[in-house]
């Protein structure tokens, strides 16, 4: 599968034309593979999703929003996938996932 972007500003007005053009061109170069891009936009505002074959989503519930509230993760994750699928009826891949962190302690320890 070809991916033509990672977390672009796909909710901005030019995104629809841009992704239609780039994905059409990519499919012309290699019609044997599906084409995607990885989004972190809300399903209702993403303007590039109509043109992909597979929806790839990066999610960080309880990290960037609702930090420390792990109880909301199952609800948000379920709602996210249901919303994407109801809207586009396409396969979905969770391409990145992260959850929970203590604010201010986002570091990697060196051993």
C-alpha positions in Angstrom: 0.0 0.0 0.0 1.2 3.5 -0.8 0.9 6.3 1.7 1.1 9.8 0.3 1.2 11.8 3.6 1.4 11.6 7.4 -0.8 13.7 9.5 -1.4 16.4 6.9 -3.7 19.4 7.4 -6.5 17.4 5.7 -9.3 19.5 7.2 -8.2 22.6 5.3 -10.2 23.5 2.1 -7.4 22.8 -0.4 -7.0 19.2 0.9 -9.8 17.8 -1.1 -8.3 18.8 -4.5 -4.8 18.1 -3.3 -5.6 14.5 -2.2 -7.8 13.7 -5.2 -4.9 14.8 -7.5 -2.1 13.1 -5.6 -4.0 9.8 -5.1 -5.2 9.7 -8.7 -1.6 10.2 -9.9 -0.3 7.6 -7.5 -2.9 5.0 -8.7 -1.9 5.8 -12.3 1.7 5.0 -11.5 0.9 1.8 -9.6 -2.7 0.5 -10.0 -1.8 -2.8 -8.3 -1.7 -1.3 -4.8 -4.2 0.6 -2.6 -3.4 4.2 -1.6 -3.8 5.9 1.7 -2.5 8.7 3.9 -2.3 8.7 7.6 -4.7 11.1 9.3 -5.1 12.5 12.7 -8.1 14.7 11.7 -11.7 14.2 12.9 -13.7 12.0 10.5 -16.2 14.8 9.9 -13.6 17.4 8.8 -11.2 15.2 6.9 -11.4 16.2 3.2 -8.9 13.7 1.9 -10.5 10.5 3.2 -13.0 10.2 0.3 -10.1 9.5 -2.1 -8.2 6.8 -0.2 -8.7 3.0 -0.4 -7.9 2.4 3.3 -8.3 4.9 6.1 -5.2 5.1 8.4 -5.7 6.9 11.7 -3.3 8.0 14.4 -4.9 8.2 17.8 -3.7 9.4 21.2 -6.7 9.3 23.5 -6.0 10.3 27.1 -2.7 11.9 26.0 -3.4 15.1 24.1 -7.0 15.3 25.3 -8.4 14.1 28.6 -4.9 13.3 30.0 -4.9 10.6 32.6 -8.5 9.6 32.0 -8.0 6.0 30.9 -11.7 5.2 31.3 -12.6 7.3 28.2 -10.2 5.4 25.9 -12.6 2.5 25.0 -15.5 4.9 24.4 -13.5 7.3 22.3 -11.8 4.5 20.3 -15.1 2.7 19.6 -16.8 6.0 18.6 -13.9 6.9 16.3 -13.9 3.7 14.3 -17.7 3.6 14.1 -17.8 7.2 12.8 -15.1 6.6 10.2 -16.7 3.4 9.0 -20.3 4.8 8.9 -19.1 7.8 6.9 -16.8 6.1 4.4 -17.5 2.3 4.4 -13.8 1.6 3.9 -11.2 -0.6 5.8 -9.5 1.2 8.7 -6.1 0.7 10.2 -5.0 2.1 13.5 -1.6 3.3 12.3 -0.3 4.8 15.5 -1.7 4.6 19.0 -0.6 6.1 22.3 -2.4 6.6 25.6 -1.9 8.0 29.0 1.0 10.0 30.2 1.8 12.2 33.1 1.8 15.8 31.9 5.3 17.2 31.8 6.9 13.7 31.9 7.0 12.9 28.2 10.6 11.7 28.0 12.6 8.6 27.3 15.0 7.5 30.0 18.5 6.8 29.0 20.1 3.8 30.6 
